[in-house]
Amino acid sequence: MKISTKGRYSLVFMLDMARHYGSEPVKVKDISARSGVSMKYMEQIVSVLNKAGFVRSVRGAQGGYLLTKKPEEYTVGQILRLSEGSLAPVACIEGTTCEKRAKCVSVRLYEEINNAVNSVVDRITLADMLGWENEEQDAPGS
């Protein structure tokens, strides 16, 4: 499985939102400037996040976007599945029927990979990632 730019930038967007959780609404143009990702691309990403209820818009001169939940309530898995769809390494793991599945020894490997990926992304939250970021900044030599 390879995470696309859409998935990576969705995570970048949500991490930026989590950094500003509890403060004023965050503008897409500010996230775009901080991340170096084009505003047009960030607008596409925020549209998906907004429709899914991950963020909500606030109108007006001081408007922007706010998270709808606390950072510890969003898992990386939720964000990536929203932007990427399935995280399965091959289609036959997603429930797609395959006539060769019963005799395919590789399917067990693919299931193990899928289970490992899901266990990681479903355990790690935005709050965890912010904690890692703070550890990096507090590390000697940083």
Sine and cosine of phi, psi and omega as CSV:
sin_phi,cos_phi,sin_psi,cos_psi,sin_omega,cos_omega
0.00,0.00,0.71,-0.70,0.06,-1.00
-0.84,-0.55,0.76,-0.64,0.00,-1.00
-0.99,0.11,0.78,-0.63,-0.03,-1.00
-0.97,0.23,0.15,-0.99,0.06,-1.00
-0.88,0.48,-0.57,0.82,0.02,-1.00
-0.87,0.49,-0.69,0.72,0.03,-1.00
-0.92,0.40,-0.71,0.71,0.00,-1.00
-0.90,0.44,-0.70,0.72,-0.03,-1.00
-0.96,0.30,-0.47,0.88,0.12,-0.99
-0.90,0.44,-0.65,0.76,0.04,-1.00
-0.93,0.37,-0.66,0.75,0.07,-1.00
-0.85,0.52,-0.72,0.70,0.00,-1.00
-0.87,0.49,-0.76,0.65,-0.05,-1.00
-0.92,0.39,-0.57,0.82,0.07,-1.00
-0.91,0.42,-0.66,0.75,0.04,-1.00
-0.88,0.47,-0.68,0.73,0.04,-1.00
-0.88,0.48,-0.65,0.76,-0.01,-1.00
-0.91,0.42,-0.60,0.80,0.04,-1.00
-0.87,0.49,-0.50,0.87,-0.05,-1.00
-0.97,-0.25,0.26,0.97,-0.02,-1.00
-0.87,0.50,0.71,-0.71,0.03,-1.00
1.00,0.04,0.02,1.00,0.05,-1.00
-0.91,-0.41,-0.33,-0.94,-0.04,-1.00
-0.94,0.35,0.30,-0.95,0.02,-1.00
-0.83,0.55,0.55,-0.84,-0.04,-1.00
-0.98,-0.21,0.74,-0.67,0.00,-1.00
-1.00,0.06,0.61,-0.79,0.01,-1.00
-0.87,0.50,-0.63,0.78,-0.02,-1.00
-0.89,0.45,-0.54,0.84,0.03,-1.00
-0.95,0.31,-0.66,0.75,0.05,-1.00
-0.90,0.43,-0.67,0.74,0.03,-1.00
-0.86,0.51,-0.72,0.70,-0.01,-1.00
-0.91,0.41,-0.68,0.73,-0.02,-1.00
-0.93,0.37,-0.56,0.83,-0.09,-1.00
-1.00,-0.04,-0.34,0.94,-0.07,-1.00
0.98,0.21,0.23,0.97,0.05,-1.00
-0.99,-0.13,0.67,-0.75,-0.07,-1.00
-0.84,0.55,0.57,-0.82,0.00,-1.00
-0.88,0.47,-0.63,0.78,0.00,-1.00
-0.86,0.51,-0.69,0.73,0.01,-1.00
-0.92,0.38,-0.68,0.73,0.01,-1.00
-0.90,0.44,-0.57,0.82,0.04,-1.00
-0.91,0.42,-0.60,0.80,0.06,-1.00
-0.90,0.43,-0.66,0.75,-0.02,-1.00
-0.92,0.39,-0.71,0.70,-0.03,-1.00
-0.91,0.41,-0.50,0.87,0.05,-1.00
-0.88,0.48,-0.71,0.70,0.03,-1.00
-0.91,0.42,-0.71,0.70,-0.01,-1.00
-0.90,0.44,-0.62,0.79,0.00,-1.00
-0.93,0.38,-0.72,0.69,0.01,-1.00
-0.87,0.49,-0.55,0.84,0.00,-1.00
-0.99,0.16,-0.14,0.99,0.01,-1.00
0.99,0.12,0.24,0.97,0.04,-1.00
-0.97,0.25,-0.54,0.84,0.05,-1.00
-0.74,-0.67,0.30,-0.95,0.10,-0.99
-0.74,-0.68,0.52,-0.86,-0.03,-1.00
-1.00,-0.02,0.52,-0.85,0.09,-1.00
-0.85,-0.53,0.85,-0.53,-0.06,-1.00
-1.00,0.09,0.29,-0.96,0.09,-1.00
0.95,-0.32,0.05,-1.00,-0.05,-1.00
-0.87,0.49,-0.57,0.82,0.02,-1.00
-0.99,-0.16,0.33,0.94,-0.06,-1.00
-0.97,0.24,-0.03,-1.00,-0.02,-1.00
0.38,-0.93,-0.62,-0.78,-0.02,-1.00
-0.77,-0.63,0.51,-0.86,0.06,-1.00
-0.77,-0.64,0.52,-0.86,0.15,-0.99
-0.92,0.39,0.56,-0.83,0.03,-1.00
-1.00,0.01,-0.24,0.97,0.03,-1.00
-0.70,-0.71,0.11,-0.99,0.05,-1.00
-0.95,0.31,0.47,-0.88,0.01,-1.00
-0.82,0.57,-0.53,0.85,0.00,-1.00
-0.96,0.28,-0.12,0.99,0.00,-1.00
-0.99,-0.12,-0.04,1.00,0.05,-1.00
-0.95,-0.30,0.83,-0.56,0.11,-0.99
-1.00,-0.10,0.42,-0.91,0.07,-1.00
-0.86,0.52,-0.61,0.79,0.01,-1.00
-0.86,0.51,-0.68,0.73,0.02,-1.00
-0.87,0.49,-0.70,0.71,-0.05,-1.00
-0.92,0.38,-0.72,0.69,-0.02,-1.00
-0.92,0.39,-0.64,0.77,0.02,-1.00
-0.91,0.40,-0.56,0.83,0.04,-1.00
-0.90,0.43,-0.68,0.73,-0.06,-1.00
-1.00,0.03,-0.51,0.86,-0.08,-1.00
-0.98,-0.20,-0.40,0.92,-0.20,-0.98
1.00,0.07,-0.60,-0.80,-0.01,-1.00
-0.91,0.41,0.54,-0.84,0.08,-1.00
-0.98,-0.19,0.12,0.99,-0.02,-1.00
-0.89,0.46,0.63,-0.77,-0.03,-1.00
-0.95,0.30,-0.41,0.91,0.03,-1.00
-0.61,-0.79,0.40,-0.91,-0.08,-1.00
-0.89,0.46,-0.56,0.83,-0.08,-1.00
-0.92,0.39,-0.29,0.96,0.04,-1.00
-0.99,0.16,-0.38,0.92,-0.03,-1.00
-0.98,0.22,-0.04,1.00,-0.03,-1.00
0.97,-0.24,-0.05,1.00,0.08,-1.00
-0.90,0.43,0.72,-0.70,0.00,-1.00
-0.96,0.28,0.63,-0.77,0.01,-1.00
-0.66,-0.75,0.84,-0.54,-0.04,-1.00
-0.91,0.42,-0.35,0.94,-0.03,-1.00
-1.00,-0.04,-0.12,0.99,-0.12,-0.99
-0.83,0.56,-0.68,0.73,-0.06,-1.00
-0.87,0.48,-0.48,0.88,-0.04,-1.00
-0.95,-0.32,0.17,0.99,-0.09,-1.00
-0.99,-0.14,0.93,-0.36,0.01,-1.00
-0.95,0.30,-0.43,0.90,-0.02,-1.00
-0.92,0.40,-0.44,0.90,-0.03,-1.00
-0.85,0.52,-0.55,0.83,0.03,-1.00
-0.90,0.44,-0.67,0.74,0.07,-1.00
-0.87,0.49,-0.72,0.69,-0.02,-1.00
-0.90,0.44,-0.59,0.81,0.07,-1.00
-0.91,0.42,-0.65,0.76,0.04,-1.00
-0.89,0.46,-0.70,0.71,0.04,-1.00
-0.87,0.49,-0.73,0.68,-0.01,-1.00
-0.87,0.50,-0.71,0.70,0.00,-1.00
-0.89,0.45,-0.65,0.76,0.00,-1.00
-0.91,0.42,-0.73,0.68,0.01,-1.00
-0.87,0.49,-0.75,0.66,-0.02,-1.00
-0.88,0.47,-0.62,0.78,-0.01,-1.00
-0.91,0.41,-0.53,0.85,0.03,-1.00
-0.97,0.25,-0.82,0.57,-0.11,-0.99
-0.93,0.36,-0.40,0.91,0.02,-1.00
-1.00,0.06,-0.16,0.99,0.02,-1.00
-0.99,-0.10,-0.54,0.84,-0.11,-0.99
-1.00,0.02,0.76,-0.65,-0.02,-1.00
-0.95,-0.31,0.16,-0.99,0.11,-0.99
-0.87,0.50,-0.61,0.79,0.02,-1.00
-0.89,0.46,-0.63,0.78,0.05,-1.00
-0.88,0.48,-0.71,0.71,-0.04,-1.00
-0.91,0.41,-0.60,0.80,0.07,-1.00
-0.91,0.42,-0.59,0.80,0.08,-1.00
-0.89,0.46,-0.66,0.75,0.06,-1.00
-0.88,0.47,-0.66,0.75,0.00,-1.00
-0.88,0.48,-0.68,0.73,0.01,-1.00
-0.92,0.40,-0.60,0.80,0.06,-1.00
-0.88,0.47,-0.67,0.75,0.01,-1.00
-0.88,0.47,-0.68,0.73,-0.04,-1.00
-0.94,0.33,-0.50,0.87,-0.02,-1.00
-1.00,0.04,-0.16,0.99,-0.04,-1.00
-0.92,0.39,0.58,-0.81,0.04,-1.00
-0.84,0.54,0.66,-0.75,0.02,-1.00
1.00,0.06,0.02,1.00,-0.01,-1.00
-0.99,0.13,0.00,0.00,0.00,0.00
